[in-house]
Amino acid sequence: MSSSRDELSSEKALARIRRLRIIAILRWLKKQSFADRVLVVGSVAHGKPDPGDLDIVVDVQSVTTDNELWKIGSRLLYVARLPKYYGLFDPFLLLSNGLWVRNDEATDWEKSKLCKKDLLDGAIPLLEFEEPPWLEHR
C-alpha cells in the first residue's frame, strides 16, 4: 500500500514539475520579439488539467527575410532541445508552404503530418492567453 501511495505522490510531483516548466516556456515566449505571432494550441489551449506538453504555432508567413526566419526557428529549437524542456515543448512554424515541426532531436524542422486546420482549432494568441490557475496550482 505504501508503494502505490509513493507512486501516486511521485506522479503528482512530476505533473507539477511539468506544469511549472510549461509556465516557464510560456513566460519566455511572451518576452520574444515574435510573441505576437505565437498561437497556443493543443491541450494547454483547450484547458486540459494535466497537459503532457506545450504545443505552439508561430505564424511566420509574413516574415520577409531568411535571417529573421532563421532567428525565430533557431530560438525555438534551442529551447526545445534544453534537457529540462526536451519532449515537453512542441513548436510548429506556419509557413506559406505548410506547417513545419521540430524533428525528434529538436535540431531541425520537418514537414508536419498534422492537419493545419485541426491543429489551429481552438488556438489562442499568446498575448491574449492567461495562465489558467490549474496550470500552476494543483
Secondary structure, DSSP 8 states (H G I E B T S, - for coil): -HHHHHHHHHHHHHHHHHHHHHHHHHHHHHTSTTGGGEEEEHHHHTT-SS-SSEEEEEE-TT---HHHHHHHHHHHHHHHHSTTTTTTEEEEEEETTEEEEE-TTSSSEEE--S-HHHHHTT-EEGGG----HHHH--
